[in-house]
Structures are given as C-alpha cells and as structure tokens.
Amino acid sequence: MRNSFVYNEIEKFGLRSPDIEVLAQRYYAQCAEDLIVVSILKALSARRHFDLSAERYLEVGANHPIATSATYLLSLELGMSGVLVEANPALIADLEKVRKQDLVLNKAIIVGDSDTAELFVSNQNELSSLSRRFVEDWQDGAVGLKDVITVQASRMNDVLEEFFSERAPLYLSIDTEGLDLDLLKDVDWDRWRPAVVQAEPSEHFIENNAELISQLLESKGYVLVAKTAVNLIFMDSSLATKNSASQVDGDGAGAESVSGPTVVGIVTRTKDRAVLLRRALESVKNQTYEDWRLVVVNDGGQAESVDWLVGQIFEGDARVSVLHHEVSKGMEAASNAGLAKLNTEYAVIHDDDDSWAPEFLASMTSTIARRQKTFPSIKGIVCRINSVFETVVGNEITIERVEPFRALHSDPLDEGLLSVQKMLVRNQFPPIAFMFDLATARELGLFNESLPVAGDWDFHSRFLMKHDVWILPEYLSFYHQRVSATGELGNTIHAGITQHRLYHQKMRNDLVRQAAGESGERRIAITIPAEIQEFTQNEVYHILWRLGQMEAAIHGLRPVRPKWRHELSVWFRRWRNRLLRR
C-alpha cells in the first residue's frame, strides 16, 4: 500500500512522483508506538545477540487483539508472545480468537489486596476504566457510561510472579485509562526489570502525569526514549551500555555471544563489617560485565553505615538495592531474602569479605553459554579460587599471603565437569566462586535456613545431585580468610570450627539415612562400602603405628643421630601427619 502522506504532499507541491514507490509502514498501535518498540528491541537484540522470538511481553489493558494493540506487531514481526491482560469479559473471545500464541487473562489489575474490582464500562470499550470519573468525564460525558460490572482482580506483582517468575517480560505495556501511574508504583522494580516499559499518562485526567511517570521510572533506573501524542516509552538505562561479556576462547576460537540478555544477580550478605563490605562492593562495581543486579542484605547490622557505603560507591545506580533485617535471620535466610528480590538468569552469593577479579562475570557468563551448547545439563559454573590470608586492625586490612585454594580432599578444579562424588564427601569451593541458574536453585528450595553453618555445602550438594556444573580453570575469585579473628570479623570456618564439624557430621548422617531408605531397605548398599572404609581405616592406622615404631627405633639407635637419620625421621613424621589428615 502506498504511503498516502508522501503522495499527498507531492501532489500539493506539484512535484513528480519518485521512481521507487514509497510504501506505508504497517503499525497497529495508537501512534505507531509498536514501530518504535520493535526498533528498540531489534537494536538491543543485534547488540546483545539474543533471539527475540524467545522473549515475552506483558500487555495490561489489551482491549482489542489488533486495533491500538501495543504488542500485535511484536508478535507478527518478531515472533514474540506473552500475556494479555483485559478486565472486560466481553472482549476476551476476540483476543483468544486472534492471539492464539498468547495467554489471555481476564482480570483487572489493581493496587489493593481485593480479589475483585468494579469495572466501569464505557460506550467505547477503549475508554473503560476502574475509575468512574474517568469514564463519566470523558469529553464532558459525550461518550458516557454503559455498565458497571464486578470482575476478578490481581496486583501487578502477583501477575508477574505467576507468569514471569523465572524471567521478566522484555516489554511491559500499561494502558489502564488513568491508573497507569498507580500500577507502576506498585511494581517491584528490584524483582522485575523489563527492558522497555510503555505507559499512557492520560494528562486530560491527571494534570502533569507524564512528568510524574517520568520521575518515577527515572528513579527506578529507566530513561525516557520516546514520547508520542499518547504514550511514553522508557528503556532500562543499564541496557544502554555496551555488553562486554563476549570473550575469545583460550583455544583461539572467536568470540561467542551470550544467549539472551544474560543478567546476573548478586547477593551480598553483611553485618557490621563496613571495612570488608567496601571492598566487596568495589569488587562488584569494577566488573567489566555490566548486566548485573546487586542486592545487599544487611542481616541485623547498623543500617546507616550500609546505606552510606552503598550511596558512596554506587551513587544511585539503579542496579543496586539494599534490604535491611532489623534482627539477624542467619546466613542462609539472608541469602534467600536477597535471591527473592532478583529476577535474573543467574545468581552468585558474594559475601561481604570476599572479592572478584574484574573479569569474573564476563568470563563466567561467556563460558557457560558456550559450554551449554555441548552439555545442556550444565546449570552452573565454578572458577578456581585464590585464598587470601589477611588481618584487620581498625580500618586497615593487611594481606599476609595469597595462595591457590585447596581444601582437604578438594577437587583440583581442572577444566571439565565438577565431580559429584567429591562434593558429597566434602564441600569443594566457597560461594564466591559459584554462579548458578537461579530458576534451578528455586526449584531446589534455595538455601536450607535451618543450618547455622555449612549451608553452602548443603546447597552445592543438592545442586550437583540434579545438574552439572562446569569448571573454568581461571583464578577469578578471592576467598579472604582471617584465621585468628573472632567476633564479627571472623570467618565461620575458623571461628566456628566446632559448629562446622558438628553440622558436617549431621549432614553426612542424613545422607546415609537417605541412602538406606526410610525403613532401611537399602542399607546393604551402604553397609559394604562402610565396611571397606572401616577396614581401610584400620589398615592405615596399623601402618601409622608401625611407622611410629620404626621412628622410635631410629631414635634409639644412637644418642647423637647422624644427619641422614634425622632427615629420615622427619620424612616419616611428615608422611604420618599427611595420612592422619586424611
């Protein structure tokens, strides 16, 4: 179809027609907002290398499946699908008839906790509203009120949780005739971050509403990118930065794109350790990969110092939020509280005393995207760790030494899939090195809040029992330890060693009972390995006893031992100690 605007202007000025026919661009939204949104999403997809057809939208106030639709063009041109919310039951049949790829929800969206709401139906369906005044005052009553009906209702966050719990909609459109600002205020923007948000200010009804909506969304980290005669279109400001996640593989392969706009959620647990928290926050801020969200969970500590530090370091960055617990709920509860605020693809627990290399997120996201193409079972990735031994005096941190992390019986973390067997025997890494799929973690029940310590080992074990974890053999994380510190500055692995031993044994007992079955019907399966272990342990103890006898004999040969005998004795002691540690 020819573009009549172009040809009418040409005829008005008496010009010749162009050699190439100018066609009209199709659009279905009120003022071609769908063209603008499609252009934004195409650019975002081209820059961040993700498949738009795999993304979803949420349209609140759908009304008609085609006419004035904010999402019909996205469905046709981009292959997207999503959820259409419409309060008027008389309009549902047409929506379901045309928009078969979408889920149509017959509900009103409200800001209260009621299950129902009154819908004021206009003689023109597009003008129906939950506000009687909006309908009755439209054009001084020229259109008029047709009916008042009671409809089912939900809050915005409830709809998002039900249909977008694993991933936020890429595009959110709200058109509720005068109530858009109230609904936007009710959204948990820390939990859900659509890339593009559209709203109708209806300034004939609420004076200066466009400015109020803009101020609200700017405070949530969005920037106004388009304004039509009817609608405002915003974009998440963090997505305007260049994605630096693409990496060149060590074998010389070209850069791999991250599948979808991969956003990593970070939870930092803290309590009255400002000197350590500053380093952790700077560790996040200095990441070369910028698609992250940070939730700082202050678990019963002083709120003022945490808020001040976050403000000083991030200066109002919308990617950062703080959650305060008036009283401490424990490490695992703090982790779960922070994770509950996230709606990201991956997550990491970044404790307030640990840190990352600047390339941590970039390398982890690009590597897991590449490896999942070969092993779809991979749902997490771990890197190698440097142990940092330090002391803290006042506000000064002194690094004593740095060495590769290697716990007793730990995996060497060579490239490949992590060993399930070794994880069941002993925790193989601290949380700072592990990036995991958040939806998968939620399926597993997140962290066990009943465990005062060793919650990370419990979580890692349950995760490995269900899914694979890839090992990236690069030292990108730093596990800081203060061996002699006590109180708030202590590490639980050192300051609470007795409690760790107790709960480690409790977890092992639980694993044995699970393996044996509820009534012990599978106990034979664990009895034989247990007997082998006991026999091996007895043999080792016997060898150690003989080594002790030989050492005593060597000592008794002469009052003054030659150098070689001393060295042999040291050698025996060294190997005896190694065996004992095992």
C-alpha positions, 0 to 999 in steps of 0.5 A: 500500500502506498504511503498516502502522506508522501503522495499527498504532499507531492501532489500539493507541491506539484512535484513528480512522483519518485521512481521507487514507490514509497510504501506505508509502514504497517503499525497497529498501535495508537501512534505507531508506538509498536514501530518504535518498540520493535526498533528498540528491541531489534537494536538491543537484540543485534547488540546483545545477540539474543533471539527475540522470538524467545522473549515475552511481553506483558500487555495490561489493558489489551482491549482489542487483539489488533486495533491500538494493540501495543504488542500485535506487531511484536508478535507478527514481526518478531515472533514474540508472545506473552500475556494479555491482560483485559478486565472486560469479559466481553472482549476476551473471545476476540483476543483468544480468537486472534492471539492464539500464541498468547495467554489471555487473562481476564482480570483487572489489575489493581493496587489493593489486596481485593480479589475483585474490582468494579469495572466501569464500562464505557460506550467505547470499550477503549475508554473503560476504566476502574475509575468512574470519573474517568469514564463519566468525564470523558469529553464532558460525558459525550461518550458516557457510561454503559455498565458497571460490572464486578470482575476478578482482580490481581496486583501487578506483582502477583501477575508477574510472579505467576507468569514471569517468575523465572524471567521478566517480560522484555516489554511491559505495556500499561494502558489502564485509562488513568491508573497507569501511574498507580500500577507502576508504583506498585511494581517491584522494580528490584524483582522485575526489570523489563527492558522497555516499559510503555505507559499512557499518562492520560494528562486530560485526567491527571494534570502533569502525569507524564512528568510524574511517570517520568520521575518515577521510572527515572528513579527506578533506573529507566530513561525516557526514549520516546514520547508520542501524542499518547504514550511514553516509552522508557528503556532500562538505562543499564541496557544502554551500555555496551555488553562486554561479556563476549570473550575469545576462547583460550583455544583461539576460537572467536568470540561467542555471544551470550544467549539472551540478555544474560543478567546476573544477580548478586547477593551480598550478605553483611553485618557490621563489617563496613571495612570488608563490605567496601571492598566487596562492593568495589569488587562488584562495581569494577566488573567489566560485565555490566548486566548485573543486579546487586542486592545487599542484605544487611542481616541485623547490622547498623543500617546507616553505615550500609546505606552510606557505603552503598550511596558512596560507591554506587551513587544511585545506580539503579542496579543496586538495592539494599534490604535491611533485617532489623534482627539477624535471620542467619546466613542462609535466610539472608541469602534467600531474602536477597535471591527473592528480590532478583529476577535474573538468569543467574545468581552468585552469593558474594559475601561481604569479605570476599572479592572478584577479579574484574573479569569474573562475570564476563568470563563466567557468563561467556563460558557457560553459554558456550559450554551449554551448547555441548552439555545442556545439563550444565546449570552452573559454573565454578572458577578456581579460587585464590585464598587470601590470608589477611588481618584487620586492625581498625580500618586497615586490612593487611594481606599476609599471603595469597595462595591457590585454594585447596581444601582437604580432599578438594577437587583440583578444579581442572577444566571439565565437569565438577565431580559429584562424588567429591562434593558429597564427601566434602564441600569443594569451593566457597560461594564466591566462586559459584554462579548458578541458574537461579530458576534451578536453585528455586526449584531446589528450595534455595538455601536450607535456613535451618543450618547455622553453618555449612549451608553452602555445602548443603546447597552445592550438594543438592545442586550437583545431585540434579545438574552439572556444573562446569569448571573454568580453570581461571583464578577469578575469585578471592576467598579472604580468610582471617584465621585468628579473628573472632567476633564479627570479623571472623570467618565461620570456618575458623571461628566456628570450627566446632559448629562446622564439624558438628553440622558436617557430621549431621549432614553426612548422617542424613545422607546415609539415612537417605541412602538406606531408605526410610525403613532401611531397605537399602542399607546393604548398599551402604553397609559394604562400602562402610565396611571397606572404609572401616577396614581401610581405616584400620589398615592405615592406622596399623601402618601409622603405628608401625611407622611410629615404631620404626621412628622410635627405633631410629631414635634409639639407635644412637644418642647423637643421630647422624644427619641422614637419620634425622632427615629420615625421621622427619620424612616419616613424621611428615608422611604420618601427619599427611595420612592422619589428615586424611 
